[in-house]
Amino acid sequence: MGLSDKAVDAAKKVADVAQAGVAGAKGKLHTVSLNKKIKGLSGQIGVLVVRQKNGEAGLDVEIDRLIGEVRAADAEIKALHEG
């Protein structure tokens, strides 16, 4: 292997490491975004539950929808950490 071949090989390794770092950073950013979404959805659920406890009817469907979104975001976070 000549000097230029070694240089190309080293450059490829550096590029691979950099690419892996970028992918990791994107994953962390997406996790932060999903956690913020979960926090916001949880607040909305809390407001609906208080309204429900104060006697307002017909909120179960909306609460269930929001809980489904929280579960989906949580599953996405778990998938990011497993992959």
N, C-alpha and C positions, 0 to 999 in steps of 0.2 A: 504494500500500500504506500503510495507516494505521499509527499507532504501535502499536496493539494487535496488528495482523497481524504486525508486525516482532517484537514481543515473543514471540508464539506461535511464530514461525519460529525465533527464537533459542533458545527453550526446547526445541524439538524437536531442534535441532542438538546442544545440550548433552546431552539424553537419549540421542541416538544415540551420541555419543562415550563417555558413561558406560557404555552397554550394551556397546559394543565393548571397553572396558577390563575389564569384568566377564567377558566371554567369554574374553578373553586370559588373565586370571588363572586362570579355571577350567581352561583348556587347560594352563597351566604346572603347576597343582596335579595334574592328571591325569597329566602327563608324569612328575612326581616320584614319584607313586604307582606308575606302571608301572615306573620304574627300580628302585624298591625291590622290586617283585615279581620283576623279572629277577634282581636280586642274590640274593634268597632262593632262587629256583629254581636259580640257578647253584651255590649252596652245596649244595643237595640233590643236584644232578647230581654234584658233586665227591665227596660222601660215597659215592654209589652206585658211582662209578668206582673209588674206593679199595677198596671192598668187592669189586668185580669183579676188580680186580688182585690181591687177596688170595685169589682162588680161588673166590669165591661165584658160582654160576651163576644164570641166569634173570633177570638184571637189565636186559637189553637193552630189553625192552618199556617198563619204567618210565623208563629213561633217555631213550628215544625220545619218550615222552609228555611228559616235562618239557622236552625240547628243543623240541618242538612249541609248548608254552606260551610259552617264551622267544621263539621266532620270531614268534608271534602278537602278543605284547606289543611286540616291536620294530617290527613292521609298523604297529601302532596308533600308536606314537610317530612314525614316519615320516609317517603320514597326518595326524596333528595338525599337524606342521610344514609340510606341503605345503598344507594347507587353510587 
